[in-house]
Amino acid sequence: MNRLPAAALAIAAVCAAPLPPPAAAQQPPTPVIVAEVVELQIEGTVSLMGTVEPRRSSTVASETDGLVRARLRDAGDAVRRGDPILRLTNDALRASLAEALADVGLRRFRYQQNAELLQQNAVADEDLRASEYELERARAKLQDLESRLENLVIRAPFDGHLTRVEAEIGEWVTRGQGVARAISTDTVWVYADVPERFIDGLSAGQTAEVVVEALGVEPRSGPIAAILAEASAQARTFPVAVELLNPDGDLRAGMAARVDLAVRQPAASLLVHKDALVSAAGGSTVFVVVDEVVSQRPVATGVAHQGYIAVEGDLQPGDLAVVRGNERLRDGQTVRVVRKQH
């Protein structure tokens, strides 16, 4: 059996080994522009989506029983306080009223008669007191019936608009039954859900800017009317209401609005240039250059301030965050800093 000499075997092994890739095939470092992460005490603006709601709304209920005889207003109608919405009728009440009027007349006569007889010592004082009690009880019953008859006209509780009228002619309604819904439109509240980390930086009465894009881009100003004390358990956000005057009635309940709130920060904040933020599946991230290699850092964003965004995450003041060339970067990729932005 022939055997190859050892030198020949060594040459064959060298020839069979894979060749290293040419230098031109290796990917060069990606050029990037960076800006420093800074730490500042700021007052920034947070923009949130909100919803226009009426300042007051009411389910208008009937205060007595009755049959709907006339429907005087419809959904969408503007109303003033006291305007009639429905007129009811109740024959039994009217009959009871006539009976109560007669009873008051009888009780008054007996009281006056006993008063005269007491002057003549013909009746005891307790007889006069008893007739007086019966007269007052009859008057109270009459007053109750008169009030119930007056309430056969169901009226608007305040100036505004009707959004629903739910009783039709010929329908019997009972005391306490809701028959219409009214909303106040001269003033509206815009509700926005504010993340809990911003709540301490807000106070009732401070001015907020609201933009309702359906009516144009001109902002409207109004005070914070209320900061609700209970948060959403899932989102950890607190409803905040901004009050806007609405003399023209163009702001309608349910409209979408953008609410811009000036938020005071209780402590210094870390800020990155707005272009350093990259949207990812789990939220926002920032690429930080460390020894010519990028490290991807998830962050929670906060208020805006002069082209910067407040963030919370694994960052330190002085870190170099990529602001150009970060669109296609991957964690651990080699980069080359071509410029530091100030």
SVG drawing of the C-alpha trace seen along z (x, -y; Angstrom):
<svg xmlns="http://www.w3.org/2000/svg" viewBox="-122 -85 129 87">
<polyline fill="none" stroke="black" stroke-width="0.4" points="0.0,0.0 1.5,-3.3 1.5,-6.1 1.9,-9.8 4.8,-11.5 3.9,-13.8 4.8,-16.9 2.3,-16.1 -0.4,-15.6 0.3,-19.0 0.1,-20.7 -3.2,-19.0 -4.7,-20.2 -3.7,-23.8 -5.3,-23.7 -8.5,-22.2 -8.9,-24.9 -11.5,-27.7 -10.1,-31.0 -10.8,-34.1 -13.2,-36.6 -11.7,-39.5 -11.4,-42.7 -13.8,-44.4 -16.6,-41.9 -16.6,-42.8 -19.3,-45.4 -17.8,-48.7 -19.0,-50.6 -22.2,-52.5 -21.7,-56.3 -23.9,-58.0 -24.4,-61.4 -24.8,-61.6 -26.0,-64.0 -25.4,-63.9 -28.0,-62.9 -28.5,-65.9 -30.0,-66.5 -32.1,-69.6 -34.8,-71.0 -37.6,-71.7 -41.2,-72.6 -42.4,-70.9 -45.6,-70.2 -47.4,-66.9 -49.9,-66.4 -52.8,-64.0 -55.9,-63.0 -59.2,-64.0 -62.9,-64.0 -65.3,-67.0 -68.1,-66.4 -71.0,-68.6 -70.3,-70.4 -73.7,-69.3 -76.0,-66.6 -79.3,-65.4 -81.9,-62.7 -85.1,-64.6 -87.7,-62.6 -91.4,-63.0 -92.4,-64.2 -95.9,-62.8 -97.9,-60.1 -99.7,-61.0 -100.6,-60.4 -98.6,-62.2 -100.9,-64.6 -98.4,-66.8 -94.7,-66.5 -93.4,-70.1 -89.7,-69.5 -87.6,-66.9 -84.1,-65.7 -81.6,-68.3 -83.8,-71.3 -82.2,-74.1 -84.0,-74.9 -84.0,-77.5 -84.5,-76.7 -88.2,-76.1 -89.1,-75.5 -91.9,-72.8 -90.8,-69.5 -93.9,-67.3 -97.4,-68.0 -99.2,-65.2 -102.8,-64.8 -104.3,-62.9 -108.1,-62.9 -107.8,-61.2 -105.6,-64.0 -108.0,-66.6 -110.9,-64.9 -108.8,-64.6 -108.1,-68.3 -111.8,-69.2 -112.4,-67.0 -109.5,-68.5 -110.8,-72.0 -114.2,-71.1 -112.6,-69.5 -110.6,-72.6 -113.7,-74.7 -115.5,-72.4 -112.6,-72.3 -112.3,-76.1 -116.0,-76.5 -115.8,-74.1 -112.7,-75.9 -114.4,-79.3 -117.5,-77.9 -115.6,-76.4 -113.7,-79.7 -117.0,-81.6 -118.4,-78.9 -115.3,-79.1 -115.9,-82.8 -119.3,-81.8 -117.8,-79.0 -120.0,-76.6 -117.1,-74.3 -113.8,-73.3 -110.5,-74.7 -109.4,-71.2 -112.3,-71.1 -110.9,-74.3 -107.4,-72.8 -108.8,-69.6 -110.6,-71.6 -107.5,-73.6 -105.4,-70.4 -108.0,-69.0 -107.9,-72.3 -104.1,-72.3 -104.1,-68.7 -106.6,-69.4 -104.6,-72.4 -101.4,-70.2 -103.2,-67.6 -104.5,-70.4 -101.0,-71.8 -99.6,-68.4 -102.3,-67.9 -101.7,-71.4 -98.0,-70.7 -98.6,-67.3 -100.9,-68.9 -98.4,-71.7 -95.8,-69.0 -97.9,-67.5 -95.8,-69.9 -92.2,-68.5 -89.7,-71.3 -86.0,-71.8 -83.8,-71.9 -81.3,-74.4 -80.2,-76.1 -78.9,-73.7 -79.9,-71.1 -82.0,-68.0 -80.3,-64.8 -83.2,-62.5 -87.0,-62.7 -88.2,-59.2 -91.9,-59.5 -94.6,-59.6 -98.1,-61.0 -100.5,-58.5 -97.8,-56.9 -98.3,-56.6 -95.4,-57.7 -94.8,-57.2 -93.3,-59.4 -89.5,-59.1 -89.4,-57.8 -86.7,-59.3 -88.4,-60.9 -85.6,-63.1 -81.9,-63.9 -80.6,-67.4 -77.0,-68.7 -75.6,-72.1 -73.6,-73.5 -72.6,-77.0 -69.5,-75.5 -67.9,-72.2 -65.3,-70.1 -62.5,-68.3 -61.4,-65.2 -57.9,-63.7 -56.3,-60.7 -53.0,-61.9 -50.3,-59.4 -49.6,-59.2 -46.0,-60.5 -47.3,-63.9 -50.1,-64.4 -48.0,-66.1 -46.9,-68.7 -50.5,-69.8 -52.8,-72.0 -56.4,-73.1 -56.8,-76.5 -53.7,-76.4 -54.2,-77.2 -54.2,-74.4 -54.4,-74.6 -57.0,-72.6 -57.1,-71.9 -60.3,-70.4 -59.1,-69.5 -62.6,-69.1 -63.1,-72.9 -59.6,-74.0 -56.1,-74.1 -56.6,-77.3 -55.9,-76.5 -58.4,-77.4 -57.4,-78.2 -59.1,-77.2 -58.4,-76.4 -58.0,-72.9 -61.4,-72.5 -60.8,-69.2 -58.2,-66.6 -60.0,-63.4 -58.6,-61.5 -59.2,-58.0 -56.9,-56.4 -57.7,-53.8 -56.4,-50.6 -55.2,-49.2 -53.6,-52.3 -52.6,-54.2 -54.0,-57.4 -56.0,-60.1 -58.8,-62.0 -58.2,-65.7 -61.0,-68.1 -60.2,-71.4 -63.1,-73.9 -63.8,-75.8 -66.4,-78.5 -68.7,-77.5 -70.9,-80.6 -71.3,-79.6 -72.2,-76.0 -69.7,-74.7 -68.0,-72.4 -70.2,-69.2 -70.1,-66.3 -68.0,-63.5 -65.6,-65.5 -61.9,-64.5 -59.5,-67.0 -55.8,-67.4 -55.0,-68.7 -51.6,-70.4 -50.6,-70.6 -47.7,-72.4 -46.2,-70.0 -43.8,-71.1 -41.1,-68.5 -40.3,-68.0 -36.7,-67.0 -34.1,-67.2 -35.0,-65.1 -32.9,-63.2 -33.5,-64.4 -32.6,-63.1 -32.8,-64.8 -36.2,-64.1 -34.5,-62.4 -32.9,-59.9 -36.2,-58.1 -36.9,-55.1 -40.3,-53.4 -40.2,-49.7 -42.7,-46.9 -42.5,-47.4 -42.3,-51.2 -39.6,-53.7 -35.8,-52.9 -32.5,-54.9 -29.3,-53.7 -26.3,-54.7 -22.7,-54.5 -20.2,-52.7 -16.7,-52.0 -17.9,-52.3 -20.7,-49.7 -24.4,-50.7 -26.4,-49.5 -30.2,-49.6 -31.9,-51.0 -35.7,-50.9 -37.1,-54.2 -40.4,-55.7 -41.0,-59.1 -42.2,-62.2 -42.7,-65.9 -41.2,-67.8 -38.7,-70.7 -37.1,-72.8 -36.5,-69.9 -35.7,-67.4 -37.8,-64.7 -37.7,-63.7 -37.1,-60.0 -36.8,-57.3 -34.5,-54.3 -30.9,-53.0 -29.3,-56.3 -26.8,-58.6 -26.0,-62.3 -23.2,-62.5 -24.2,-59.2 -24.0,-59.6 -27.4,-58.9 -27.6,-58.3 -29.8,-61.0 -29.0,-60.3 -28.5,-56.8 -30.5,-55.1 -33.4,-53.9 -31.8,-50.5 -29.4,-50.0 -29.3,-46.7 -28.2,-46.1 -24.4,-45.4 -23.8,-46.9 -20.4,-48.6 -20.7,-52.3 -18.5,-55.3 -19.3,-58.7 -18.9,-61.3 -20.3,-64.3 -21.4,-65.2 -24.5,-67.5 -24.8,-70.3"/>
</svg>
